[in-house]
Amino acid sequence: MNNINNKPINGNDLIALGYPENEILGIALKINKKRTGYTKVEMLEKYAEVLSSPNDFINDKIFKPLAKGFIDGIHLTKEEETIPLNEDPKDFEVYGADKIEDGAFEQMKVAMKLPITIAGALMPDAHQGYGLPIGGVLATKNAIIPYGVGVDIGCRMALSVYDLPASHYIEHYDSLKDILMKNTKFGAGHGFHGQYKAEHRIMDDAKFETNSFIKNLKDKAWSQLGSSGGGNHFVEFGLMEFEKDDKALNIPKGTYLALLTHSGSRGFGATVADHYTRLAKDVCKLPYKAKNLAYLDLDSEEGQEYWIAMNLAGEYASACHEVIHQKITFALGAEVLSKVENHHNFAWKETYENEEVIVHRKGATPASKGVMGIIPGSMTAPGFLVRGKGEENAINSASHGAGRLMSRTQAIKSLSQNKINTYLNDFGITLIGGGKDEAPMVYKDIHAVMDAQQDLVDVVATFTPKMVRMADDGSRED
């Protein structure tokens, strides 16, 4: 089989055959994932035959769903029944373009055609997601896109720099490992119960009484308070190096033990995202290629509900980090010299070119002038404590990490666990949990990503991971 036959069929291939840009395209692409032994050329021939004579395939075990879709009239969906997109996408700034996959560019171009779009930017860690690409920043006029925010609402980084020297890591290695194991819990559906439940003022927030949907999620939120998700979420000890005094943070030059955490709003945020995404799709009918960008008017009841729920999810995510850091700091018996926290997968009301806009940062870090943030690399690559420069062309944003180079499925299929273990050992990394899909080699070069955004942030200090704990149950609450 040659390289052409190995390449996957995409939507453009089917559109070229005459396929409509609606749900029928999704059915066809889903079938293509199975391939069932056909080459690409053979599959395209079959697709052309189904398009011209769907009745001939109504009993075909592979193409029956597609044939049925045509016969049932899905292809007759009228374009005028949807909110039209602008013919040409607005321009958007791109940082680190040579490292960004085509799929992310295409998703961003569709987002820039929305009638509510004011401005956009693509960060150097960008890759394809649902709706808005991960690493996509989009400013809109009085409207919010649930999938522009993302599934893990308010996902964030939190850093505690301790008054402990770098030598503390080696001298107290076993104790640190015990502290991580006893004070963290990971994975979808996992949480605390009974006497082990954490206490936090967030659980008394009046926003939990907004409506019955939110109210019914309160028990789930409480049980998972202080826990971390699956996927790329972590709690890790590392060494924080300040090459010079930082007067703003009041930290002298030196290297300190630090705790870095990455997680979001858990099952609560994911349920909110799913509910309001479906609601947005019901009230905002967009053409097929843009359907995951369905938006809610902020003047509508649904828009106001989502805005409140999103903010609650963000505050809840922050509370989870606060609980984790408090537990571990108490166990260490250390003093926190500085605490920094920032979030992504969120929407903010901000001013852009003297106009109030809603800025969606899906996998992007706020980087207004003077704003602190943390941009992690991977288990074996450094992370960076940064200070924003307030670059308006980037809509005051920066990357939220290195960005994926390899899909989760590709990583699981192609990477050897022995090779991963050897790689981690070479870097002196202790990993507790974690799957092959989070191996260091699935991420872009963080140094190249940082080079591409020198106009967006200044580096204040460097974080070197040493002991990492992640989910080991295969969960993907990311």
N, C-alpha and C positions, 0 to 999 in steps of 0.2 A: 504494500500500500504506500503510495507516495505522499509527500508532505501536504499537497493540496487536499487529498482525500482524508488526511488526518485532522485538518482544521475543522473546528465546529461550525455548524450552520448558525448564522445569526439572523436577526430580524430583517436586516437590509437585503440578505439573500432572498428571503421569502417575499418581501415587498417588491423586489425586482421581478418575481414571478407573477405578481398581480395580487398578492395577498393584502387584505385590508388591514389598516392599523387599528385593530380593536381586539377584543378578547380572543378571536380566532387565531391571532398571531401567538398568543400565550399558549393555547392548546397545541399548536404546531411545534413550538419550541420545546414544550414539555415532552412530546413524543420523541423529539430529536435526541434528548438526553439518553434515551435507551438504545438508539441506533440499531440494535438487534442484528448486527453483522453487515448491514449495508454500508457501502462507501458513501462519501459526501455526494458524489455525482449521482449515485443510485437513489439516495434519499431525495435529492432535489427533483429527480425524474418522477418519483412517487408523489411528491408534493404537488407537482404540476398536474399529474393525473387526477389526484383527489380534487384539486381546484376545478378542473374541467368536468369531471364526472363523479361527484360525491356519492351518488346512488350505487356505483359499482363497488364502493368500499364500506357499505353499511354493515357488512358482516366480517370485515377484515379485523383480525385480532389486534393489529397494531394501529391502523388508521381509522378505526371505527369512531372514536371520540371526535376526531377532526371532521369526518364525513357527516356525523350527526350534527355538529356545530353548523356546518354549511346548510344542511337540510332544514334545521330548525330556525334558520334565518339570522344567526348572529351577524353574518356578514352584511346584513341590510341595515345595521345601526346607522342612523343618519348623522352626518357631521354637524348639521344645524341643531341637533339635540344637545350638543356639548358647548361649553364655553370656548369660543375660538381663541387659539394662541396667536400672538403676534407673528407675522410672516417671517421676520428676521430677528435673530436673537440680539439682545443688547450686548455690547462689548463687556468683557470682564477681565480683570487682572489675573495673571497666572504666575506663580512662583515655582521654580524648579520644574519647568515644563517637560524637560527631557526625561524625567523620572516618573511621569504620570501616565497611567494607562489610558488608552483611547476611550474606554467605556466611561471613565470619569469625565472626560471632556464632553462626550456626547450627552451625558446626563445634565451637565452644567449648561450646555447650550439650550436644552429643552427648558430648564428652569428660567433661563434668561428670556424666554418667549412668553412667560406668564403675564397676563395683563396687570398683575399687582406688583411686578418686579421693578425695583428702582435701581439696584446695583448688585454686583456679585464679585466674588474672588475665589480663586482655587489655591489652596495651600500646598506646599511641596510634598506633604505626606499623603496626598489625595489618592483615593482608589474608589472603585465602583461600589455603590450601596443600593438602598431602596429609595427611590425618589431623588432627593438631593444626594450627591456623592459624599462619602466620608471625606472630610477635608474641604467641604464646600461651605462658603459663606454667602448668604443671600439676604439682602435688605428689601423688604416689601412695604407696601403702603397699607396700613391698617388691616392687615390680614396675617394669619398665622397658619403654617403648614405643619401638621403633626409629624409627617415623615421628614420634614425639613429640620425638625428638632431631633428626631430619632427615637428608637425604642427604649433605650436606657436613658430616660430623662435625667438631666442634671448629673450625669456621670462626671466624676471629678478626681483630681489629684490632691493629696494632702501630704505636707512635709513637716516633720518635727525635727529640728536640729538640737541635739542634746549637749549638755556641758560635759561630755565624755570624750576623751581623746581617741584617736584611731586605734591605739593599742588595746583599747577595751574590747574590741571585737575578737581578737585572738585570745586574749586572756580570759574571756568569759563566753567562749564559743558555745559550750554545752548549755549554759544558762540562757543565752539568747535564743537558742533553738527551742528550749523548753518554754520560754515565754511566748514565742510565736505559736507554738502548738496549743498552748492552753488558752490563749486569748483571741483566737481567730476561728472563724467557721466559714466554709466556702460552698458554693454550688447552688444551682436552681432548686428551689423548694426547701432548701436547708435554712434552719433558723434556731431560735432558742424557745424553750417552753417553761412554764411554771416558774420556779424560783430562779431560773437562769435568765429570765427576761431582763433586759436592760431598762433603766429608767432614763427618760429624757423629756424635756419640756415640749418637744415637737409633738408628742402624743396628746397634748392638751390643746393643740392648735385648733382654732374655730373653723379653719378651712375643711377639716374632716367632716364638718356638718353641712357642707355645701349642698349636697343632694344624696339620695339613697345609694347611688352607685359608688361615690367616694366613701360614704359612711361604711358601706359593707366591706371595704378594703382595709379598714383600720386594724382589725385583728391580725390580718396577714402582715401588715406593715410593722406592727408591734413585735410579732414573733421573729421577724427578720432584722429588727433593729440591731445594728452593731455587727452584722455579718457582711460577707462579700460575695459577689456574683461569680459566675464561671467565666469561660473564655479567657480574655487577657487581663482579668482583674487579679490584683496581687496585694500582698502585704510584705514588705521587705526591709531588712536592715542593710545599710550601706555606709560608705564613707563620703562625707560632704567636704569638699576642699574649696576654701576661699583663698585665692591667690593674693588678695589684698584686703585690708579692712573695709567693711561695708558699714558706713556711718548710719545709713537709713535703717538697716536691720540691727545695728549696734552689735555686730559680730566682728571680732578681731580676725586678722589673717590666721589661717591654720586649717587643720583637718579634724573633723568631728564625726562621732557616730550619729547617724540620722535614721529616721524611720520614714519610709515613703509608702503611701497606699493609693490604690486605684480601684474604684468601684463606683456604683451608682445607686439608683433608687429601687433596685431589687425587683421582686415580683409586683410590688405596688406600681412602680413606674411603667413596667412592661404592660400591665393590664390597662392602665390609663392610656398608654400610647395606642394599643390595639383598639380600644373602645372608640376613641375620638378620631382615629384614622378612618375606621369604618363609617362613622357618622359624617366625617368630612366628605368621603366619597359619595355618600347618599345625597348631600345637599350641594355639592360642587362637582358637576359632571364635566370632566375634562377629556380631551381626546385620549385614546388608548395609551400612547407613548408618554403622556403626562399624568396618567391617573393617580400615580403614587405621590403626586404633588398637590393633591386636592387640599384646598385651604378653607379656613373658617374666617368670616368677617368678624373683626373684634367688636363690632357694634351689635352682633347677633347674640342670642342667648347661648348658643352652642360655643361660640367663640369666647365668651366671657367664662363659661364653665371650664373650658380647656385651659384658659390662661390661669385661672385659679388653681386647677389641678396640677398644671405644669410647675407652677411656683411652689406648691406644696411638695411635689415630688423632689424638686431641687433642694428644698430645705431639709427634707427627710434624708436625702443622700448625704448632705453635709452632716446631719446628726449621726448617721452611721459611722462616718469617719471620726467624728468627735469621740464617740464611744470607744472605738478601737484604739485611738491615740491615748485616751485617758487610761484605759486598762493597761496598755503596754508601758506607758510612762510611770504609772504607779508601781508596776512590777519591777521596772528598772530602778526605781528610787532615784531618778535623775531629774534635773531641772531642764526645762525647755528654753533654749536661748532665743529661738524664733520659730514661728509657725506660719506657713504659707499654704494657701489653698486656692485652687481655681477650678472652674468647671467648663464643660463643653456639652454638646447635645442639649441645647437650650436656646431660648429666644429672649432678647432684651429690647426694651424701648430705648432707642438712642437717637441722637441727632446726626444726620448725614447731609452735608451741603445745605445746612440751615433748615432741614426738614425732619420732622419726627418720623422715624421708620422703625420697623420691627426687624431686628438683625438676628437671623438664624445662624448659629454656629454648630454645624453637625460635624463633630470631630475636629473642632478648631478652638484655639485658645484665645480668650480676650487679651488684647495687647495694646490698650490705650496707653498714652504717655504716663510712665511711672507705675503702671499696674504690674504686680508681680505674678509670675506663673511658673509652672514646672512642666518641662517637655522631656518625657522619658525616652530612652533608646530601646534597649531590649535587656534580657537577663545578663548578657555579656558586654553590652555597650553602655556608655555613660548616659546619664540624664543631665538636664541643665536647668538650673534656677535662673530665670530670665526676668528682665524688666522691659516692659513694652515701650516702643518708640512713638506709638500713636500715628502710624502710617495710614492716611485716609484711603489711599488706593487699595489697601488690603482690608478696608473697612475695620481698621483697628484690631486686626486679628493676626494669629500665627498658627503654626501647626500644633497638633495635640500630641505628637509623638513622631516616630520614624515612619510609620505607615507600612502596610503589608506589601510584601514583594511576591508572596505565594498564597494562594487560597488555602483554607483549612483542609479541604478535601485533597488537594494536591500534596500538601505537607504530610498528611496521614499516609497517603499512598506511596510517596517517594522517599521519605526520610527514614533512616535506620536509627533505632533507639540507641544502639551501641555507639554510633557516630555522634549522636547528640550528647550522650553521657561523656564521651571523650572530650568533646568540644567544651562542655561545661567545666570539666576537670582542668582543662588547660587554662581556663580563666579563673580557677579557684572559686567557682560558684557552687553553693549548696542549694539545691532545689528540692523543695518539699511539695509533692504533687506536680501538677502541670502535665499537659499532653504534648504529643508530637506537633500538633497544630500551633503551639506557642513556642516552638524551638527558636533560638536566636536567629537562625538563618532564614526564617520566613519574613524577616523585616528588612526594610531598606537601610542603607548606610546612614546613621543618624548624623554623621559629620557632613555628608553631602546635603542632607536636609537643612541643617543649621546654616551651611554656607549659602543656601538659596534664600535664606530669610534674614540676612544681615541687616537689611533695611527695616526689619519689623521688630526685632528685639536685640537687647544687649545681654550678653551672658554675665551673670553675677558670680556663680559658683558651679562646680561640677560634682555630680553624684555618681559614685561607682557602686553598683549593686554587689552584695556579698552573699546574703542569705535570703532566698526568695520562697514565699509560700503562695501556691495557687490551687485552684480546684483540681481534683484528680478524678472526678466522677464523670467526665465527658460532657458536663453541662455547658450550655452556650448562652448564658444570660448576659450577653455583652452589648 
